[in-house]
């Protein structure tokens, strides 16, 4: 078999494949012998029909069988010999049902396909990221403690013979109606609100100022089409608001008793736990920023051409999945805040980024011998199952049945790749003023 390769682009090739006359004749002979044992021809005993008659009478059948038996294996062998990784979009020229076959003649065809392109990665040291340790200043801890104190505030109704003022705290009942019907989770009773803190819609808060206890007012609001709540997006809503009380807000003292109410031994232990949690959050955010920075630099420095067929397939499949999910939820794209005109463009960018990451990380993992063992996979599955209060074996079975186990393994492998890249990357120099 002869194979010629023509690079049509960085991600598309044309294979010119020629199967030798000897292989063609041999396969034709084998098929004739097999056919001879199966068919009957008047004037000849079964199995004794001359091959020349079989080739004449069943020419089209034999041609189709020989081509079917020779072309796919030849194509696969060409991929192996040329070390090509096919990505799809295969086109045969001529198509198999139009190929010519003749005794003593080679069988030639062309296969055009998308392949994984060759690309080079930058040196790890050329990647530059922020390696400064996460820092949580004291005032951030103070802010967190203050928010925690606010959560445990109590509100005492006051006996006041006056209307609501802008700086008051109030207790309210409200209900939100659209077309006369209450929306989901659109009502509250005895809700304690601090005016001027953004806890209410500005239009609603403006109506509350000046209200008297037990007074009810109606507020009409037209919501924008892109509102986050699909039940309110682009709708005209009516709020019925009743003032139950003007209240005095009382904050708990920041002392050992407050800490004990939160199941800590004392206030210092509470502050220490808060500081540790904030540090861990900062570490997670810092790690995520490092990963995003690393990936963006890899994408910019590694020139990789993604075949259009791969991108188009991702976009079409994702759009279909989104529309199917919306139909199951009984919602339209507009109600879900999805712009179907912009969606394909956004998905294309995502598909290109994901594909580049997958290919680069495969190369790095192979180069650095990064693997995820079965024991590591099992340990991670157990860890996540414990976090979600699930049975580890059932969770593993669910991953296996949904064909997500290897996807899970790839995620763990990517974590290892990121750790390697972050370790090897150069530290960003701090500006000295």
Helices and strands as residue ranges (DSSP letters): E 2-9, E 12-19, H 21-36, H 51-57, H 59-81, E 86-93, G 96-98, E 107-115, G 124-126, E 128-129, H 138-151, E 154-157, E 169-178, E 181-194, H 202-208, E 216-222, E 236-250, H 256-261, H 267-301, H 308-329, H 340-367, H 374-387, H 392-401, H 405-424, E 426-427
